[in-house]
């Protein structure tokens, strides 16, 4: 199949697509409903996907409801993201055991099974591109991340049902994905529901994607199918109400490091780190050494958060001792100084940090509040909790 070829398949065609990936040795990971949320788990057929499930999201609010809708992708995003497949929340680095005077150091055997991600959203694909620059784009790439990413297969599902907390249109990351190899997917799906039973427009983004699409069968896509896709994406874009001025936010935050809004948000923020845990691009991590009951010592690599008081700990104490300074660090890094490090924003507009904040803090509202009184307020210097 030519890379420019597109096909339309029905649900049986999606099952053939999943079967083709399984036959190639991929561990197929897709959306399923567990414990009241759409999460990523291993799937073997379309019967595992969240048919008829819809999400309701608002600041500090997430609920699922079910109906007779035959759609498989009529939801936005859940608390998880593809990040955890390539950068696990916790992974064993080494394990040391002793027997008499002999110490044995063991490194875990890496699981070499390649992963195929099914139904990742365009904002999640943008998140992976951000992480690629962080973990694989430098002079010394992270081998664990790089190896997993290089062997992965991405089936992105364009978004027709955005959540109330989404703002991907402001960040240029959705609700659709562009054509071409540079977009970073192997296959792109668009769920078309105008004719009753859903049909799926499948666009090809790589040579291996073309091979899998050929096995899925289907019929060649017609102009009417692409027009239906445009209708889906235009409708989704119209329903996204949250906005963030991405062109101005870098300068805005850099010039307002001492703005009183940081105090206001700190009075509400719990410093729990939920926003960093659900964010598809936050990458802070650390190592933890533990002793097991049998006397072995294990070192694990695990996610960390800039909201953790110990995250900025140095010999005299934490650099950021207050909640306002830690929230400011997170938001200014995400939206402003990330540009200096990696040449892009660290935010993809998925809205997870808004939905999963226990007190409903909304970064688009916080940025707008600072913009409303933009005045390049002098920087606060934190010393023992005081400001000067």
Kinemage of the C-alpha trace (Angstrom):
@kinemage 1
@onewidth
@group {chain A} dominant
@subgroup {mainchain}
@vectorlist {calphas} color= white
{ca unk a 1} P 0.000 0.000 0.000
{ca unk a 2} L 1.237 3.490 -0.871
{ca unk a 3} L 1.939 5.828 2.031
{ca unk a 4} L -0.536 8.315 0.602
{ca unk a 5} L -3.325 5.715 0.400
{ca unk a 6} L -6.202 5.856 2.856
{ca unk a 7} L -8.925 3.282 3.469
{ca unk a 8} L -12.222 3.062 5.318
{ca unk a 9} L -12.816 0.021 7.516
{ca unk a 10} L -15.639 -1.137 9.731
{ca unk a 11} L -15.285 -2.601 13.205
{ca unk a 12} L -14.312 -5.979 11.775
{ca unk a 13} L -11.521 -4.214 9.914
{ca unk a 14} L -10.278 -2.743 13.193
{ca unk a 15} L -10.203 -6.252 14.630
{ca unk a 16} L -8.120 -7.378 11.666
{ca unk a 17} L -5.812 -4.431 12.287
{ca unk a 18} L -5.339 -5.456 15.914
{ca unk a 19} L -4.756 -9.034 14.814
{ca unk a 20} L -2.087 -7.939 12.354
{ca unk a 21} L -0.245 -6.076 15.123
{ca unk a 22} L -0.469 -9.042 17.485
{ca unk a 23} L 0.843 -11.357 14.757
{ca unk a 24} L 3.855 -9.058 14.388
{ca unk a 25} L 4.698 -9.480 18.061
{ca unk a 26} L 3.333 -6.212 19.430
{ca unk a 27} L 1.771 -5.889 22.862
{ca unk a 28} L -1.370 -3.947 21.961
{ca unk a 29} L -2.270 -1.263 24.520
{ca unk a 30} L -5.530 0.606 24.185
{ca unk a 31} L -8.349 2.329 26.093
{ca unk a 32} L -10.509 0.288 28.468
{ca unk a 33} L -12.863 1.221 31.295
{ca unk a 34} L -11.524 0.352 34.749
{ca unk a 35} L -12.503 1.747 38.149
{ca unk a 36} L -14.632 4.522 36.701
{ca unk a 37} L -12.117 5.884 34.202
{ca unk a 38} L -10.814 5.294 30.684
{ca unk a 39} L -7.298 3.938 31.170
{ca unk a 40} L -4.644 2.236 29.059
{ca unk a 41} L -4.457 -1.551 29.304
{ca unk a 42} L -3.682 -4.473 27.030
{ca unk a 43} L -6.417 -5.116 24.454
{ca unk a 44} L -6.907 -7.999 22.049
{ca unk a 45} L -10.020 -6.970 20.122
{ca unk a 46} L -12.457 -4.101 19.696
{ca unk a 47} L -14.616 -5.824 22.308
{ca unk a 48} L -12.157 -4.540 24.915
{ca unk a 49} L -12.568 -0.905 23.830
{ca unk a 50} L -14.964 1.527 25.601
{ca unk a 51} L -17.991 1.189 23.333
{ca unk a 52} L -20.745 3.597 24.330
{ca unk a 53} L -18.724 5.257 27.088
{ca unk a 54} L -18.514 9.049 27.354
{ca unk a 55} L -16.588 11.244 29.769
{ca unk a 56} L -17.712 14.376 31.559
{ca unk a 57} L -14.847 16.602 32.618
{ca unk a 58} L -14.598 19.941 34.407
{ca unk a 59} L -12.127 21.460 36.886
{ca unk a 60} L -11.702 18.874 39.631
{ca unk a 61} L -14.394 16.668 38.087
{ca unk a 62} L -14.368 13.439 36.026
{ca unk a 63} L -17.313 11.097 35.463
{ca unk a 64} L -18.158 8.390 32.944
{ca unk a 65} L -21.596 7.501 31.648
{ca unk a 66} L -22.710 4.777 29.274
{ca unk a 67} L -25.400 4.511 26.615
{ca unk a 68} L -26.234 2.527 23.478
{ca unk a 69} L -23.885 4.536 21.266
{ca unk a 70} L -21.889 2.047 19.125
{ca unk a 71} L -18.898 4.429 18.995
{ca unk a 72} L -15.581 3.208 20.392
{ca unk a 73} L -13.796 6.563 20.750
{ca unk a 74} L -16.536 8.940 21.965
{ca unk a 75} L -14.481 10.157 24.931
{ca unk a 76} L -11.570 12.577 25.308
{ca unk a 77} L -8.647 11.574 27.556
{ca unk a 78} L -8.306 9.658 30.806
{ca unk a 79} L -5.845 10.127 33.661
{ca unk a 80} L -3.137 8.044 31.971
{ca unk a 81} L -1.061 8.865 28.911
{ca unk a 82} L 1.448 7.072 26.645
{ca unk a 83} L 4.253 8.480 28.791
{ca unk a 84} L 4.033 5.555 31.203
{ca unk a 85} L 4.717 3.003 28.450
{ca unk a 86} L 8.096 4.517 27.644
{ca unk a 87} L 8.951 6.170 30.952
{ca unk a 88} L 7.372 3.955 33.659
{ca unk a 89} L 6.291 5.461 36.949
{ca unk a 90} L 8.623 3.047 38.772
{ca unk a 91} L 11.248 0.702 37.376
{ca unk a 92} L 14.013 -1.401 38.897
{ca unk a 93} L 17.541 -0.192 38.130
{ca unk a 94} L 19.514 -2.870 40.004
{ca unk a 95} L 19.246 -5.349 42.853
{ca unk a 96} L 22.111 -6.318 45.164
{ca unk a 97} L 22.234 -9.462 47.285
{ca unk a 98} L 24.913 -10.801 49.606
{ca unk a 99} L 25.972 -14.285 50.564
{ca unk a 100} L 28.733 -14.379 53.135
{ca unk a 101} L 31.470 -12.081 51.873
{ca unk a 102} L 30.188 -12.103 48.271
{ca unk a 103} L 28.027 -9.263 46.987
{ca unk a 104} L 26.104 -9.855 43.747
{ca unk a 105} L 24.718 -6.989 41.695
{ca unk a 106} L 21.940 -7.844 39.245
{ca unk a 107} L 20.373 -5.679 36.572
{ca unk a 108} L 16.834 -6.509 35.481
{ca unk a 109} L 16.199 -8.065 32.108
{ca unk a 110} L 14.478 -5.500 29.912
{ca unk a 111} L 11.173 -6.564 28.364
{ca unk a 112} L 11.913 -6.336 24.654
{ca unk a 113} L 8.302 -6.841 23.543
{ca unk a 114} L 7.414 -3.850 21.328
{ca unk a 115} L 4.257 -1.950 22.190
{ca unk a 116} L 1.505 -0.784 19.847
{ca unk a 117} L -0.546 2.095 21.257
{ca unk a 118} L -4.136 2.051 20.029
{ca unk a 119} L -6.346 5.132 20.195
{ca unk a 120} L -3.893 7.656 21.604
{ca unk a 121} L -5.179 11.178 21.056
{ca unk a 122} L -3.425 13.852 18.972
{ca unk a 123} L -2.478 15.755 22.145
{ca unk a 124} L -0.834 12.576 23.461
{ca unk a 125} L 1.097 12.198 20.227
{ca unk a 126} L 2.297 15.778 20.697
{ca unk a 127} L 3.267 14.844 24.254
{ca unk a 128} L 5.409 11.988 22.966
{ca unk a 129} L 7.185 14.358 20.590
{ca unk a 130} L 8.001 16.568 23.594
{ca unk a 131} L 9.335 13.602 25.583
{ca unk a 132} L 11.354 12.486 22.551
{ca unk a 133} L 13.262 15.760 22.724
{ca unk a 134} L 13.780 15.370 26.468
{ca unk a 135} L 14.868 11.723 26.588
{ca unk a 136} L 16.134 11.002 23.091
{ca unk a 137} L 17.098 14.343 21.605
{ca unk a 138} L 20.238 15.176 23.564
{ca unk a 139} L 23.852 14.134 23.273
{ca unk a 140} L 23.319 11.240 25.708
{ca unk a 141} L 19.889 9.704 25.017
{ca unk a 142} L 18.145 7.626 27.662
{ca unk a 143} L 18.579 4.093 26.274
{ca unk a 144} L 15.520 2.645 28.010
{ca unk a 145} L 13.192 5.310 26.633
{ca unk a 146} L 14.819 5.422 23.214
{ca unk a 147} L 14.697 1.659 22.676
{ca unk a 148} L 11.026 1.451 23.671
{ca unk a 149} L 10.071 4.378 21.448
{ca unk a 150} L 12.020 3.144 18.434
{ca unk a 151} L 10.192 -0.197 18.452
{ca unk a 152} L 6.713 1.219 19.134
{ca unk a 153} L 3.751 1.414 16.759
{ca unk a 154} L 1.344 4.343 17.135
{ca unk a 155} L -2.305 4.236 16.067
{ca unk a 156} L -3.624 7.708 16.867
{ca unk a 157} L -7.381 8.352 17.051
{ca unk a 158} L -8.436 11.856 16.099
{ca unk a 159} L -10.724 13.506 18.630
{ca unk a 160} L -14.367 14.126 17.853
{ca unk a 161} L -15.528 14.517 21.458
{ca unk a 162} L -13.287 16.923 23.389
{ca unk a 163} L -13.609 17.307 27.143
{ca unk a 164} L -14.722 20.468 28.862
{ca unk a 165} L -11.144 21.011 30.055
{ca unk a 166} L -9.402 20.630 26.663
{ca unk a 167} L -7.577 23.540 25.028
{ca unk a 168} L -5.561 21.719 22.347
{ca unk a 169} L -6.648 24.197 19.676
{ca unk a 170} L -4.697 26.910 21.519
{ca unk a 171} L -1.566 24.757 21.583
{ca unk a 172} L -1.854 23.540 17.982
{ca unk a 173} L -2.015 19.881 19.044
{ca unk a 174} L -5.525 18.828 18.045
{ca unk a 175} L -8.216 17.786 17.563
{ca unk a 176} L -6.705 16.299 14.389
{ca unk a 177} L -3.257 15.270 13.180
{ca unk a 178} L -1.531 16.273 9.964
{ca unk a 179} L -0.602 13.989 7.104
{ca unk a 180} L 2.923 12.717 6.542
{ca unk a 181} L 5.742 10.806 8.152
{ca unk a 182} L 6.797 13.866 10.189
{ca unk a 183} L 3.521 13.699 12.138
{ca unk a 184} L 4.904 10.752 14.122
{ca unk a 185} L 2.160 8.137 13.816
{ca unk a 186} L 1.999 4.875 11.925
{ca unk a 187} L -1.758 4.964 11.397
{ca unk a 188} L -4.356 7.663 12.102
{ca unk a 189} L -8.007 6.784 12.704
{ca unk a 190} L -11.044 9.030 12.424
{ca unk a 191} L -14.310 7.594 13.719
{ca unk a 192} L -17.125 8.511 11.313
{ca unk a 193} L -20.602 8.038 12.748
{ca unk a 194} L -22.869 9.894 10.312
{ca unk a 195} L -24.126 6.673 8.658
{ca unk a 196} L -25.158 4.790 11.818
{ca unk a 197} L -22.625 2.062 12.550
{ca unk a 198} L -19.216 3.701 12.884
{ca unk a 199} L -16.749 3.544 10.032
{ca unk a 200} L -13.078 4.346 10.438
{ca unk a 201} L -11.028 6.408 8.052
{ca unk a 202} L -7.471 5.042 8.234
{ca unk a 203} L -4.621 7.251 7.062
{ca unk a 204} L -1.102 5.896 6.712
{ca unk a 205} L 1.935 7.552 8.261
{ca unk a 206} L 4.715 4.989 7.807
{ca unk a 207} L 5.770 2.016 5.716
{ca unk a 208} L 4.957 -0.436 8.484
{ca unk a 209} L 1.645 1.336 8.969
{ca unk a 210} L 0.904 0.748 5.292
{ca unk a 211} L 1.543 -2.976 5.693
{ca unk a 212} L -0.803 -3.250 8.668
{ca unk a 213} L -3.510 -1.169 6.970
{ca unk a 214} L -3.374 -3.449 3.966
{ca unk a 215} L -4.123 -6.445 6.174
{ca unk a 216} L -7.053 -4.593 7.750
{ca unk a 217} L -8.736 -4.527 4.348
{ca unk a 218} L -11.539 -2.056 3.788
{ca unk a 219} L -12.299 0.112 0.798
{ca unk a 220} L -10.353 3.034 -0.677
{ca unk a 221} L -11.289 6.329 0.943
{ca unk a 222} L -13.460 8.671 -1.133
{ca unk a 223} L -13.711 12.474 -1.069
{ca unk a 224} L -16.934 12.108 0.940
{ca unk a 225} L -15.000 10.284 3.667
{ca unk a 226} L -12.505 13.123 3.978
{ca unk a 227} L -15.380 15.615 4.028
{ca unk a 228} L -16.928 13.626 6.879
{ca unk a 229} L -13.580 13.774 8.706
{ca unk a 230} L -13.495 17.547 8.276
{ca unk a 231} L -16.982 17.753 9.775
{ca unk a 232} L -15.913 15.707 12.800
{ca unk a 233} L -12.820 17.820 13.464
{ca unk a 234} L -14.541 21.153 12.846
{ca unk a 235} L -17.315 20.186 15.245
{ca unk a 236} L -14.773 19.191 17.878
{ca unk a 237} L -12.853 22.450 17.488
{ca unk a 238} L -16.039 24.490 17.907
{ca unk a 239} L -16.823 22.739 21.189
{ca unk a 240} L -13.458 23.598 22.733
{ca unk a 241} L -14.140 26.716 24.784
{ca unk a 242} L -10.986 27.032 26.873
{ca unk a 243} L -8.277 29.221 25.372
{ca unk a 244} L -4.684 30.050 26.194
{ca unk a 245} L -2.640 32.666 24.340
{ca unk a 246} L 0.320 30.453 23.496
{ca unk a 247} L 2.012 33.192 21.477
{ca unk a 248} L 2.280 35.528 24.476
{ca unk a 249} L 2.458 33.251 27.530
{ca unk a 250} L 6.231 32.734 27.399
{ca unk a 251} L 6.945 36.454 27.762
{ca unk a 252} L 3.996 37.001 30.099
{ca unk a 253} L 5.165 34.541 32.756
{ca unk a 254} L 8.843 35.475 32.458
{ca unk a 255} L 7.936 39.114 33.158
{ca unk a 256} L 5.610 38.385 36.081
{ca unk a 257} L 7.548 36.131 38.422
{ca unk a 258} L 6.482 38.252 41.377
{ca unk a 259} L 2.843 38.638 40.456
{ca unk a 260} L 0.387 38.477 43.408
{ca unk a 261} L -1.605 35.810 41.548
{ca unk a 262} L 0.995 33.262 42.674
{ca unk a 263} L -0.115 33.917 46.270
{ca unk a 264} L -3.736 33.547 45.264
{ca unk a 265} L -3.262 30.171 43.608
{ca unk a 266} L -1.023 28.984 46.457
{ca unk a 267} L -3.890 29.580 48.877
{ca unk a 268} L -5.860 26.948 46.951
{ca unk a 269} L -3.113 24.564 45.770
{ca unk a 270} L -2.579 21.434 47.900
{ca unk a 271} L 0.897 20.798 46.421
{ca unk a 272} L -0.289 17.213 45.920
{ca unk a 273} L 1.438 16.756 42.543
{ca unk a 274} L -1.634 15.338 40.784
{ca unk a 275} L -1.083 17.708 37.868
{ca unk a 276} L 2.443 16.424 37.309
{ca unk a 277} L 1.379 12.767 37.593
{ca unk a 278} L -1.309 13.032 34.909
{ca unk a 279} L 0.648 15.391 32.641
{ca unk a 280} L 1.825 13.628 29.453
{ca unk a 281} L 5.069 15.640 29.367
{ca unk a 282} L 6.230 16.090 32.991
{ca unk a 283} L 9.443 14.113 33.288
{ca unk a 284} L 10.952 14.880 36.708
{ca unk a 285} L 12.301 11.744 38.332
{ca unk a 286} L 14.589 10.411 41.004
{ca unk a 287} L 15.966 7.222 42.499
{ca unk a 288} L 15.023 5.446 45.702
{ca unk a 289} L 16.998 2.738 47.512
{ca unk a 290} L 15.106 0.203 49.583
{ca unk a 291} L 15.984 -2.905 51.560
{ca unk a 292} L 13.779 -5.974 51.145
{ca unk a 293} L 12.824 -8.380 53.922
{ca unk a 294} L 15.381 -10.894 52.655
{ca unk a 295} L 18.210 -8.373 53.003
{ca unk a 296} L 18.557 -7.422 49.342
{ca unk a 297} L 19.014 -3.797 48.322
{ca unk a 298} L 17.059 -2.442 45.358
{ca unk a 299} L 17.358 0.814 43.503
{ca unk a 300} L 14.309 2.053 41.635
{ca unk a 301} L 13.896 4.898 39.230
{ca unk a 302} L 10.574 6.640 39.767
{ca unk a 303} L 8.581 9.694 38.892
{ca unk a 304} L 8.999 12.748 41.066
{ca unk a 305} L 7.275 16.120 41.190
{ca unk a 306} L 8.416 19.707 41.519
{ca unk a 307} L 5.553 20.091 44.020
{ca unk a 308} L 7.394 17.791 46.422
{ca unk a 309} L 9.163 19.826 49.105
{ca unk a 310} L 12.215 17.561 48.877
{ca unk a 311} L 12.487 17.892 45.094
{ca unk a 312} L 14.588 21.068 45.358
{ca unk a 313} L 16.422 19.988 48.508
{ca unk a 314} L 20.083 21.013 48.736
{ca unk a 315} L 22.463 20.980 51.684
{ca unk a 316} L 20.859 23.989 53.384
{ca unk a 317} L 17.225 23.075 52.712
{ca unk a 318} L 14.747 23.232 49.824
{ca unk a 319} L 15.261 25.931 47.218
{ca unk a 320} L 11.487 26.315 46.849
{ca unk a 321} L 10.105 26.148 50.378
{ca unk a 322} L 6.635 27.561 49.751
{ca unk a 323} L 3.666 26.378 47.711
{ca unk a 324} L 3.560 29.577 45.673
{ca unk a 325} L 7.180 29.112 44.574
{ca unk a 326} L 6.631 25.474 43.653
{ca unk a 327} L 3.468 26.218 41.675
{ca unk a 328} L 5.243 29.082 39.945
{ca unk a 329} L 8.145 26.790 39.085
{ca unk a 330} L 5.804 24.230 37.537
{ca unk a 331} L 3.735 26.645 35.486
{ca unk a 332} L 6.577 28.869 34.282
{ca unk a 333} L 8.669 25.850 33.315
{ca unk a 334} L 5.759 24.233 31.483
{ca unk a 335} L 4.714 27.289 29.513
{ca unk a 336} L 7.774 29.551 29.418
{ca unk a 337} L 11.273 28.267 30.175
{ca unk a 338} L 10.586 24.929 28.455
{ca unk a 339} L 11.057 26.915 25.229
{ca unk a 340} L 14.606 27.769 26.297
{ca unk a 341} L 15.426 24.143 27.065
{ca unk a 342} L 13.686 22.277 24.272
{ca unk a 343} L 12.471 24.773 21.708
{ca unk a 344} L 8.763 24.268 22.348
{ca unk a 345} L 6.074 24.553 24.976
{ca unk a 346} L 5.837 21.786 27.552
{ca unk a 347} L 2.039 21.901 27.431
{ca unk a 348} L -0.100 20.103 24.841
{ca unk a 349} L -3.505 21.389 25.963
{ca unk a 350} L -4.935 18.034 27.057
{ca unk a 351} L -6.546 19.568 30.152
{ca unk a 352} L -5.682 16.668 32.462
{ca unk a 353} L -4.094 18.945 35.061
{ca unk a 354} L -7.391 20.852 35.281
{ca unk a 355} L -9.620 17.787 35.528
{ca unk a 356} L -7.511 15.905 38.054
{ca unk a 357} L -6.676 18.830 40.342
{ca unk a 358} L -8.599 18.082 43.574
{ca unk a 359} L -9.448 21.765 44.006
{ca unk a 360} L -10.038 22.505 40.320
{ca unk a 361} L -7.172 24.905 39.616
{ca unk a 362} L -7.305 25.805 35.914
{ca unk a 363} L -4.048 26.899 34.292
{ca unk a 364} L -5.893 28.761 31.527
{ca unk a 365} L -7.660 30.832 34.201
{ca unk a 366} L -4.419 31.472 36.093
{ca unk a 367} L -2.617 32.646 32.955
{ca unk a 368} L -5.565 34.862 32.006
{ca unk a 369} L -5.589 36.421 35.486
{ca unk a 370} L -1.903 37.328 35.175
{ca unk a 371} L -2.452 38.643 31.650
{ca unk a 372} L -5.325 40.841 32.854
{ca unk a 373} L -2.915 42.791 35.073
{ca unk a 374} L 0.336 42.279 33.182
{ca unk a 375} L 2.810 44.710 34.646
{ca unk a 376} L 6.195 43.003 34.845
{ca unk a 377} L 6.047 42.768 38.639
{ca unk a 378} L 9.521 42.568 40.282
{ca unk a 379} L 10.803 39.126 41.186
{ca unk a 380} L 10.403 37.857 44.737
{ca unk a 381} L 13.578 36.439 46.227
{ca unk a 382} L 12.782 33.632 48.642
{ca unk a 383} L 14.989 33.352 51.698
{ca unk a 384} L 13.786 31.393 54.691
{ca unk a 385} L 10.184 31.921 53.570
{ca unk a 386} L 10.516 35.740 53.426
{ca unk a 387} L 10.356 37.880 50.314
{ca unk a 388} L 12.308 40.916 49.338
